[in-house]
Amino acid sequence: MANTREVKTRLRGIRKTRQITRAMKMVASVKLRHAQAALANARPYAERMRELAANLLANIGQPPADDLFFAPRRLKKNLLVIVAADRGLCGSMNANIFRQVMKHIDGYKTAAEKPEIELFLIGRKARDFFKSRQNTAAGRPDRNVTHSFAGGLSFRIRDAVNFGTVAALQLGKMFYELYGKKEYDRIDVFYNEVISSMQHHPKHFTLLPFDFSETPWKAAQKKSGNFIFEPAAGEMMADVVSACVVSSVQKVLLEAEVAEHAARMLMMDLATKNADELITVMQLTMNKIRQLAITRELADITTGAEAVG
């Protein structure tokens, strides 16, 4: 059995750890409230922009030239935008996203089309994970995809959220222009969707081209009467599509931040509870050691008294 000094040292370390996890939980909870407030403002705007784009398309009379953002193309090059956390201590949140991405990539092995894959990474954890995967896959000639970092750099989600609309505007316009120039035939986004304040799950959706199976597009109806568009309908539609992409990117970044803070708060809460349980166990161990020491001392005293008598 461990001596008193060893137990005291371990108990001191566990108490310090509990203080750290408790403080990290409080910090995460404060950040979570701010992120939730920002997300609550961004969600209705993103949904309304999609409804506006759907209704405008339904009333134009004919789609914009060449159906640039609405008609599916032959898939030759696919950009995967992966939004993960900047830091760890989030449980399996990041791992779940990466598992979904790898499943999506591996699905092309059996598909008729085997497009070239490029990754745009948002968050340090995404950069670290896929950088190691890229090095591992480099020597595998049987792999049907090519990993690369769009622009050569990864993007930190903290920077994106701190700059707010500016970062979302930059990213959204960049994706809009890349797709408009036909550098990619599809842009998919992988991130953590927030279900409730403490519940989230990985989600994959196609940013471009627009998916007409979604509710806003199916619910759009043509209005009766003749409409005069100023500026031209195609120019107006291009501006609306660009704003729709930007609002979707902003919502994704904010949802990812909310999920990160919620996951970290939950993990720190569990760590604090585990520390409390360990402290209780260590205190019981300390009491047993003390009781054993007292029992031994009493036995020695009794034995000595009997020997003298």
C-alpha positions, 0 to 999 in steps of 0.5 A: 500500500502507498505511504502517506506522502505518495497519497498526499502528492497525488491528492494535491495534483488531482485537486490542481487538475480539478481547479484547471478543468473547472476554470476551463468549463467556466470559460467555455460556458461564457464563450458558448453563450456569446457564440449562441447569441451570434448563431441565433442572429445568423440562422434566420438570415441564412434561411431567408437568403435561401428562400429569397434565391429560390423565389427569385429563381422561380419567377425569373422565367428562365434560369441564369445563363448556362445554369452556372450555379444550379445545374450539376456538372460532370464531377471532375474536381471536388473541393471539400471544405472541412471545418474543425476545431483549433484546439483539442479537449473536445471529445470525439467532435473532430474525429467524427468529422474526419471519419465522415470525410474519409468515408466520403472520399473512400466512396469514390473508389467504387463510384463510376466517376473518380474526381480529383479531391482538394481540401480546404481546411478550417481549424488547426485540428483539420490541418494536422489530421489531413497533413499526416494523411496526405503524407501517408497516402502519398506512397499509395498508388492505389489511392484514387484521390489527390489531397492538397490544401487549397491556397496552400494554407489552412484557415483558423476558425477562431480568426474567422469568427472573430472577424465575423462577417468580414471573414465569412464574406471573404470565404463565401466570395472565394468559394463563389468565384472558384465555382463560377470560374469552373475550377471546381465542379462541386463544393461540399462542406463538412462541419458540426451542426448544432441540434441543441445547446449541448447536442451536435453531430457532423453534417455534410451538405453541398454548398454549390451547386444548389440542391433543389431537393431542399425545402426552400427550393421545393417550396418556391412558387411562381407568382402571377403577373409580369415582373420588371427586373432592374438591374437585369434578372441574371445580374440580380440572381448572381448577387443573391446567389453570392449573398446566399453562399456568404450567409451559409458560410457564416452560419457554418462557422458559427455553428462550428464554434458553438459545437466546439465550446459546447463539447469542451464545456461538456468534457471539462464538466466530466473531467471535473466530476472524475476529479471529484470522484478520484479525490473521494477515493484518495481521501478514503485511501488516506484515512485507511493508511492513517488508521493502519498506522494508528493500529500499528502504533497501538499494537506496539504500545500494547506489546511493549507494556506487556513486555515491561509488565 
